[in-house]
């Protein structure tokens, strides 16, 4: 059993897989301000707590 660190943020692709939402849907929620993202270098990341709150309906 490996002890993997908890994920801090998801790429768009990872967020789609984790949430079962499509890429277009994720981007629509980002554009509408319902899903916050951070930019790190050239990457767009969704903080894990942000994605969890969004899925739970608290976003």
Secondary structure, DSSP 8 states (H G I E B T S, - for coil): --------EEEHHHHHHHHT--HHHHHHHHHTTSS--EEETTEEEEEHHHHHHHHHT--
